[in-house]
Amino acid sequence: MKKNMSIHSTKNSAFLINSFRDKNTILALAEKIVIESKKLPHDLYMMEVCGGHTHTLMKYGLTKLLPKNIHCIHGPGCPVCIMPKNRINQAYEIAMQKDVILLTLGDMLKVPGSKGSLQHARSLGAEIGFLYSPLQAIEVAQKNPNKKVVYFAIGFETTTPMTAALLQKAIELKINNLFFHINHVLVPPPLYTILDSKDTKVNSLIAPSHVSVITGSKIYEPIFEKYQIPIVVSGFEPVDMMQSILMLVQQVVNNTPKLEIQYSRVVNTNGNLKAQKLVKTFMETREEFQWRGLGNIPYSALRLKKEFAKYDAEIIFDSILSKENIQDNRACRCGDILRGIAKPLDCKVFGKSCTPQNPLGSCMVSSEGACAAYYKYGYTN
Amino acid sequence: MCLAIPSQVISIDKSKNTATVETLGVQREASLDLMQDEIKIGEYVLLHIGYIMSKIDKEDALESLKLYQQMIENMEDEEEYVDPLYKK
């Protein structure tokens, strides 16, 4: 009862977060999963699509609490991990122009292209900045009227509306020295690639949290209709994930596959319509986009519409950008890991020539990548 | 990259369409440009790279917590059925 009382007496978000990490709740859910899993007619291969989910599974040791017939497959949902070298090369080439300031988010600075990382470009004198929010790009552009400020935009459906909102603001404020190198990618296309692959074992999905806040759960409806596999949209906290796993297990045990939302605190069917409209105003799908580890996936990424060409860094800097695709390192098994065929520990270079300090492949690059998570939390042979 | 943090709205600046939100004791400004619903002071929101992306229904969050709590209590009642291997 004590805990119940504290739930009602709390007034701050810190408590909410702490509760979703409550050890007793996690263990209680784990016990329930173990009991239910004994009724499973076959092994459950769950793909957690989002890199944030991979991170939670590893950080809280949740995979160790799961029975042997439940397997976690780490999916392609880390925007840094799946960024192909040729796009990083383009950012590098733009950043090396003398009148340019390049801005980006996340771990993008460390990711190696074939010319080096953006961090390397910075060590050579390129002006490259890391943003807390894309909105800061406005300030940078206003303070540097004689420079071309380029926002190297990355991320899935979660961050795409922020890029659209930034462009809208730049237009409103008549800022003419802010340009966009768009690398926004979509969640459903790689899922079709993975689920269509003959050797994949994936038979259930833990769908992303914050992608779904924007898109709504409706984006997974066609996937459910095609493959009839259990799908649960899950929150990020360890308790969320354990509850989602339990929901998947129960769907299989009861032979009632469906698309469910565990993260109903913030996810609904239709998502954030205003954000979706903003994205549609400024962007359209690309015919082709090369995913690191997965290869070319048609209509899996976005670009600016033609009417916004004067803001499009790919057009403005077209003459200096290299266009050819670059093959992934052959020793690295990132592609197999993303397809759920291999685990990080199956890769011969994992933890040896491939480490977070010197990543060979995409899964080791970002802290949200499967290999980086295994490495950080001590999963070794 | 995709982590968004629950935050409480402290104040709203309608002229700039921004809100000051508090996240784990830290206050910062966030854009309301992606919000379709009106936000009120004291409400909880999800903050992601400087933008408020949605409201969090506090009642919903507390209700989920209550469910988890009940689950623990139920588990305690069913203790004899729990595989001893997984007792921690």
Chai-1 contact restraints between the chains, C-beta under 6 A:
chainA,res_idxA,chainB,res_idxB,connection_type,confidence,min_distance_angstrom,max_distance_angstrom,comment,restraint_id
A,N4,B,Q69,contact,1.0,0.0,6.0,A-B,restraint_1
A,I7,B,L65,contact,1.0,0.0,6.0,A-B,restraint_2
A,S13,B,P6,contact,1.0,0.0,6.0,A-B,restraint_3
A,S13,B,Q8,contact,1.0,0.0,6.0,A-B,restraint_4
A,A14,B,L24,contact,1.0,0.0,6.0,A-B,restraint_5
A,L16,B,P6,contact,1.0,0.0,6.0,A-B,restraint_6
A,L16,B,A61,contact,1.0,0.0,6.0,A-B,restraint_7
A,S19,B,L65,contact,1.0,0.0,6.0,A-B,restraint_8
A,N24,B,I72,contact,1.0,0.0,6.0,A-B,restraint_9
A,T25,B,Y68,contact,1.0,0.0,6.0,A-B,restraint_10
A,L27,B,K88,contact,1.0,0.0,6.0,A-B,restraint_11
A,A28,B,M71,contact,1.0,0.0,6.0,A-B,restraint_12
A,A28,B,I72,contact,1.0,0.0,6.0,A-B,restraint_13
A,A28,B,M75,contact,1.0,0.0,6.0,A-B,restraint_14
A,E31,B,M75,contact,1.0,0.0,6.0,A-B,restraint_15
A,E31,B,V82,contact,1.0,0.0,6.0,A-B,restraint_16
A,E31,B,Y86,contact,1.0,0.0,6.0,A-B,restraint_17
A,V34,B,D83,contact,1.0,0.0,6.0,A-B,restraint_18
A,V34,B,Y86,contact,1.0,0.0,6.0,A-B,restraint_19
A,C50,B,C2,contact,1.0,0.0,6.0,A-B,restraint_20
A,G52,B,C2,contact,1.0,0.0,6.0,A-B,restraint_21
A,G52,B,L3,contact,1.0,0.0,6.0,A-B,restraint_22
A,P79,B,M1,contact,1.0,0.0,6.0,A-B,restraint_23
A,G106,B,M1,contact,1.0,0.0,6.0,A-B,restraint_24
A,S133,B,I49,contact,1.0,0.0,6.0,A-B,restraint_25
A,S133,B,G50,contact,1.0,0.0,6.0,A-B,restraint_26
A,L135,B,S31,contact,1.0,0.0,6.0,A-B,restraint_27
A,L135,B,G50,contact,1.0,0.0,6.0,A-B,restraint_28
A,T158,B,C2,contact,1.0,0.0,6.0,A-B,restraint_29
A,P161,B,L34,contact,1.0,0.0,6.0,A-B,restraint_30
A,M162,B,I49,contact,1.0,0.0,6.0,A-B,restraint_31
A,M162,B,Y51,contact,1.0,0.0,6.0,A-B,restraint_32
A,A165,B,D33,contact,1.0,0.0,6.0,A-B,restraint_33
A,A165,B,L34,contact,1.0,0.0,6.0,A-B,restraint_34
A,H210,B,C2,contact,1.0,0.0,6.0,A-B,restraint_35
A,H210,B,A4,contact,1.0,0.0,6.0,A-B,restraint_36
A,V213,B,M53,contact,1.0,0.0,6.0,A-B,restraint_37
A,V213,B,S54,contact,1.0,0.0,6.0,A-B,restraint_38
A,R265,B,I56,contact,1.0,0.0,6.0,A-B,restraint_39
A,R265,B,D60,contact,1.0,0.0,6.0,A-B,restraint_40
A,R265,B,A61,contact,1.0,0.0,6.0,A-B,restraint_41
A,V266,B,L46,contact,1.0,0.0,6.0,A-B,restraint_42
A,V266,B,S54,contact,1.0,0.0,6.0,A-B,restraint_43
A,V266,B,I56,contact,1.0,0.0,6.0,A-B,restraint_44
A,K274,B,Q36,contact,1.0,0.0,6.0,A-B,restraint_45
A,A275,B,L34,contact,1.0,0.0,6.0,A-B,restraint_46
A,E368,B,M1,contact,1.0,0.0,6.0,A-B,restraint_47
